[in-house]
Amino acid sequence: MNKLIEVAKEQQYSGIVWQVLDWNEPAINFYKKIDAVKFDPEWVNCSVELA
């Protein structure tokens, strides 16, 4: 994750967005430690299976 942040800064990106499941507390705690500042509790993933 640190390398990803480093590359994003080098490329002058304005931010990084990713998803984590609400039950994945170890990951959420890790993201908080790296100063992830926005957690959107209303995000819902949807999909349609076609086959």
mmCIF file of the C-alpha atoms, coordinates in Angstrom:
data_MODEL
# 
_entry.id   MODEL 
# 
loop_
_atom_site.group_PDB 
_atom_site.id 
_atom_site.type_symbol 
_atom_site.label_atom_id 
_atom_site.label_alt_id 
_atom_site.label_comp_id 
_atom_site.label_asym_id 
_atom_site.label_entity_id 
_atom_site.label_seq_id 
_atom_site.pdbx_PDB_ins_code 
_atom_site.Cartn_x 
_atom_site.Cartn_y 
_atom_site.Cartn_z 
_atom_site.occupancy 
_atom_site.B_iso_or_equiv 
_atom_site.pdbx_formal_charge 
_atom_site.auth_seq_id 
_atom_site.auth_comp_id 
_atom_site.auth_asym_id 
_atom_site.auth_atom_id 
_atom_site.pdbx_PDB_model_num 
ATOM 1  C CA . MET A 1 1  ? 0.000   0.000   0.000   1.00 0.00 ? 1  MET A CA 1 
ATOM 2  C CA . ASN A 1 2  ? 2.864   2.359   0.771   1.00 0.00 ? 2  ASN A CA 1 
ATOM 3  C CA . LYS A 1 3  ? 4.294   1.793   -2.716  1.00 0.00 ? 3  LYS A CA 1 
ATOM 4  C CA . LEU A 1 4  ? 0.888   2.434   -4.274  1.00 0.00 ? 4  LEU A CA 1 
ATOM 5  C CA . ILE A 1 5  ? 0.602   5.731   -2.382  1.00 0.00 ? 5  ILE A CA 1 
ATOM 6  C CA . GLU A 1 6  ? 4.135   6.665   -3.409  1.00 0.00 ? 6  GLU A CA 1 
ATOM 7  C CA . VAL A 1 7  ? 3.436   6.020   -7.103  1.00 0.00 ? 7  VAL A CA 1 
ATOM 8  C CA . ALA A 1 8  ? 0.118   7.874   -6.942  1.00 0.00 ? 8  ALA A CA 1 
ATOM 9  C CA . LYS A 1 9  ? 1.887   10.914  -5.485  1.00 0.00 ? 9  LYS A CA 1 
ATOM 10 C CA . GLU A 1 10 ? 4.587   10.715  -8.183  1.00 0.00 ? 10 GLU A CA 1 
ATOM 11 C CA . GLN A 1 11 ? 1.870   10.615  -10.853 1.00 0.00 ? 11 GLN A CA 1 
ATOM 12 C CA . GLN A 1 12 ? 0.150   13.568  -9.152  1.00 0.00 ? 12 GLN A CA 1 
ATOM 13 C CA . TYR A 1 13 ? -3.110  11.663  -8.633  1.00 0.00 ? 13 TYR A CA 1 
ATOM 14 C CA . SER A 1 14 ? -5.673  13.424  -6.493  1.00 0.00 ? 14 SER A CA 1 
ATOM 15 C CA . GLY A 1 15 ? -6.480  10.319  -4.451  1.00 0.00 ? 15 GLY A CA 1 
ATOM 16 C CA . ILE A 1 16 ? -7.005  6.565   -4.315  1.00 0.00 ? 16 ILE A CA 1 
ATOM 17 C CA . VAL A 1 17 ? -10.320 4.781   -3.832  1.00 0.00 ? 17 VAL A CA 1 
ATOM 18 C CA . TRP A 1 18 ? -10.812 1.137   -2.895  1.00 0.00 ? 18 TRP A CA 1 
ATOM 19 C CA . GLN A 1 19 ? -13.360 -1.057  -1.168  1.00 0.00 ? 19 GLN A CA 1 
ATOM 20 C CA . VAL A 1 20 ? -13.304 -3.217  1.924   1.00 0.00 ? 20 VAL A CA 1 
ATOM 21 C CA . LEU A 1 21 ? -16.060 -5.351  3.395   1.00 0.00 ? 21 LEU A CA 1 
ATOM 22 C CA . ASP A 1 22 ? -17.503 -3.996  6.639   1.00 0.00 ? 22 ASP A CA 1 
ATOM 23 C CA . TRP A 1 23 ? -16.664 -7.165  8.575   1.00 0.00 ? 23 TRP A CA 1 
ATOM 24 C CA . ASN A 1 24 ? -12.960 -7.014  7.652   1.00 0.00 ? 24 ASN A CA 1 
ATOM 25 C CA . GLU A 1 25 ? -11.818 -5.239  10.809  1.00 0.00 ? 25 GLU A CA 1 
ATOM 26 C CA . PRO A 1 26 ? -8.100  -6.024  10.410  1.00 0.00 ? 26 PRO A CA 1 
ATOM 27 C CA . ALA A 1 27 ? -8.083  -4.339  6.997   1.00 0.00 ? 27 ALA A CA 1 
ATOM 28 C CA . ILE A 1 28 ? -10.167 -1.394  8.217   1.00 0.00 ? 28 ILE A CA 1 
ATOM 29 C CA . ASN A 1 29 ? -7.798  -0.885  11.145  1.00 0.00 ? 29 ASN A CA 1 
ATOM 30 C CA . PHE A 1 30 ? -4.827  -1.025  8.774   1.00 0.00 ? 30 PHE A CA 1 
ATOM 31 C CA . TYR A 1 31 ? -6.393  1.565   6.468   1.00 0.00 ? 31 TYR A CA 1 
ATOM 32 C CA . LYS A 1 32 ? -7.061  3.835   9.438   1.00 0.00 ? 32 LYS A CA 1 
ATOM 33 C CA . LYS A 1 33 ? -3.382  3.557   10.419  1.00 0.00 ? 33 LYS A CA 1 
ATOM 34 C CA . ILE A 1 34 ? -2.340  4.805   6.982   1.00 0.00 ? 34 ILE A CA 1 
ATOM 35 C CA . ASP A 1 35 ? -4.680  7.775   7.383   1.00 0.00 ? 35 ASP A CA 1 
ATOM 36 C CA . ALA A 1 36 ? -7.513  6.676   5.126   1.00 0.00 ? 36 ALA A CA 1 
ATOM 37 C CA . VAL A 1 37 ? -9.909  9.492   5.924   1.00 0.00 ? 37 VAL A CA 1 
ATOM 38 C CA . LYS A 1 38 ? -13.201 8.597   4.311   1.00 0.00 ? 38 LYS A CA 1 
ATOM 39 C CA . PHE A 1 39 ? -15.188 5.463   5.058   1.00 0.00 ? 39 PHE A CA 1 
ATOM 40 C CA . ASP A 1 40 ? -18.536 5.403   3.256   1.00 0.00 ? 40 ASP A CA 1 
ATOM 41 C CA . PRO A 1 41 ? -20.950 3.129   5.164   1.00 0.00 ? 41 PRO A CA 1 
ATOM 42 C CA . GLU A 1 42 ? -23.625 3.525   2.496   1.00 0.00 ? 42 GLU A CA 1 
ATOM 43 C CA . TRP A 1 43 ? -21.672 2.017   -0.403  1.00 0.00 ? 43 TRP A CA 1 
ATOM 44 C CA . VAL A 1 44 ? -23.386 -1.070  -1.807  1.00 0.00 ? 44 VAL A CA 1 
ATOM 45 C CA . ASN A 1 45 ? -21.912 -3.367  -4.452  1.00 0.00 ? 45 ASN A CA 1 
ATOM 46 C CA . CYS A 1 46 ? -24.315 -4.806  -7.001  1.00 0.00 ? 46 CYS A CA 1 
ATOM 47 C CA . SER A 1 47 ? -23.880 -7.354  -9.760  1.00 0.00 ? 47 SER A CA 1 
ATOM 48 C CA . VAL A 1 48 ? -25.922 -9.265  -12.314 1.00 0.00 ? 48 VAL A CA 1 
ATOM 49 C CA . GLU A 1 49 ? -24.967 -12.807 -13.268 1.00 0.00 ? 49 GLU A CA 1 
ATOM 50 C CA . LEU A 1 50 ? -25.694 -13.461 -16.941 1.00 0.00 ? 50 LEU A CA 1 
ATOM 51 C CA . ALA A 1 51 ? -24.761 -17.097 -17.340 1.00 0.00 ? 51 ALA A CA 1 
# 
